[in-house]
Amino acid sequence: MKSSMQDDPRLELISAARHFYQQRWMVGTAGNLSARLPDGSFWITASGRSKGELELGDFVRIHPNGSVEQPSPDVKPSAETAIHQVLYALFPDAMSCYHVHSVEANLVSRFVKGDTLPLPPLEMLKGLGVWEENPDCAMPVFANHLQVSRIADEIKERFTTNPSQLPALLIRDHGVTVWAPSPKTASHYIELVEYIFRYMVAARGVGI
């Protein structure tokens, strides 16, 4: 049974994508957004679509068994669908996953050679669930393999034994992904991590 238009999560995804496009975090056709439905399936942005001009027909539905529901044969799911699938499997409370490509995210991913990025103890971390004074917090960093399934496998392997402190991860030279209990919260997470990244880039520029 289809959701009513008022409750259709694609409308929130369209709004978020337009906002991120205006922020220059989803230029061209970059990035992907998804929202999970009560039956475990999820809507995800189609591949090759401008995120500033999305319509309801620019989404593909992925079912729990992996089957794909396309509005038409030429509408293909995002190339990074496998990452969304593994995050939903790892985090049952997640109802939305957002992935954007910003300049700052790519710059900070180069600040370290290892697989974690230490973050400054900014107040903004509270918005990501870190309620500590002067927190020692880091974001996981993953290699940007050509085969997205390999990235997804590495996320699953690491998070199964070592869960992330934050509902976010970086793919080096690629972008940041967040997962959240709702599309609105996912939007907040993206804005918070992008603020932290901008701070880190600016701090390095002034020698802090």
N, C-alpha and C positions, 0 to 999 in steps of 0.2 A: 504494500500500500504506500503510495507516494505521500510525502509530507505536503502540507499546505504551503502555499507560496510564502506566507508570513513566517513559517517556521523553517523554511528551506535554508540550511547552513551555507549553501552556495552564495546567497546574497551577502552574507558577512564576508566570505572569502573574496568576492568581487570588490567590496568596499575596501577591505584591507589591501588587496593587490593594487588598487588605484592609488591608495595613500603611499604605499611603499614605492610605487613607480614614480610618484611625484617627488619622493625623497631621494631618488636616483639609486635605490637599493635593488631595483628589479628592472634594469635597463634592457632594452631590446625585448627578448623573450625569456630572459634569465629568471631563475627562481621557481619555486613551486609551493603551493599551499594545499592543505587537505583538512577535512573535518570528518570525524567518525560519527556514524549513525548508531542508534540503539541496537540494531541487529548485528553490529560488528563490521559491517561494510563501511567504506569511506569514499567520499568524493575527493578527487584530486584534480588539479589543473592539468589541462591537456598540454602536450608537448608542442612547442613552436607557436604559442599564442602570446601576443603582447599583453603584459599584465596590467597595462593602463586602459585596455579596451575589452576586458573579459565580458562575456555574456553567459547565460545559463547553459547554453550548448557547448561551452568551452571547458567542460568537465567530464571526467570519466569516473564511473563507479567501480570500485574494486571490492569484490566480495571476499568473505573470510576464507573460502576455499581457493582463492586466487583467480577465480574467473573474472573477466573484464566485461563491463557493460558500457558500450560506446553509443553515443547519440547518433553517430554515423560512421561508416568505415574509415573516413579520412581523419577522424578525431582519435588520436593516439594518447595513451597515458604518459605522464611525465617520465622522462628517462630515469628519474630518481625515485620511482615508486617503491623500489625494494627497500630504500632507507625508511620510508614512512611505514611500510609493513613491519619491519623489524622493531621500530620504536613503539608501535602500537602493541606488538606482542610482548615487548619487554616491560611496558608501563601500562597496565590495564586501565589506570585512571585517566590516561591521556585521551582527550577527545579531539585534539587538533595538533597538527605539525606544520610549522612554517619554516621555509628556507629562503634566505635572501642573499644576494651577492653585493656587498658594499666594498668600497675601496679600503675602508678602515679595517674591516674583518680580514681582508687579505694581507694588509700590512702587519697587523698584530700576529697573524699566524706565522710570520717570518721572524718574530722577535725571539723565538726559541727553536732549537733543533730537535728537542725531545717531543714527547707525546702529551705534555700538559703545559698550559699557559697560565702562569701565576697572575692573579688579578689584584689590582690595588684595593685596599679596604674601604671602598666608597659606600656611602649611605644607600646608593642605588641597589646594592646587593640584597637589601631587605625585601625589595620587590620581587626578588628571585628566590625568596625563602630562606635567606641566610641571616638569622637574627643573632648575631654575635658582635661583641665589641672587638674591633680590630681583627676581623676574621682572616684566617689563613686559607684562602680560597683559590682554586685553580679550575680552568676549563679544559676538558679533554680535547686533544688535537689528533686528527686522523689524516693519513696520507690520501691524496687525491688520485686514486687509481682510475685508469680509463674505463675499466669495467665497474659499473656502479655496484653490481652484486658483490664484488670483493670488498668494497667499502662497507656495505651492509653486514657482511660476514664478520668483519673486524669490529664493528660496533657491537654486534651481538656477543662476540667472544669476550671483549673487554668488559662490557657492562654486566654480563652474567656473573663474573667473578669480582668486579670492582665497579659498583654503581657510581654514576657521576654525582658530585656534590650539587650540581646545578642542573636544571632542566634545559640544558643547552650543550652543544658541541660545535667545534670548528672543523672544517675540512680545509687543509692547507691550500692556499692559493685558489680557493673556491668560494667559501662563504660559511655562514653560521646557520644552524638549525636549532629550533626550540620545539618543545612539546609541552602541552598545557591541558588543563581540564575543560577549556572552552576556547573557541576562536578568539573571543575578546581578550582573554588572558594571554593567549599566544601573541596577539598584537602588542600587548603591554611588554611581554618578555623581549620581543624583538626590539622595541624602542629602548628598553633598559640596557640590553647588551650592546646595542649600537652606541648609546651614550658612553658606556664604559670603554668601548674601543676608541671612540673619538678622544676621550680623556687620555688614554694611554698613548695615542699617537701625538697629541699635543704636548703631553708631559715629556716625551722623549725629545720633541723638538726644542723645548726650553731647558733641557738638561735636568729634569726632576727625576 
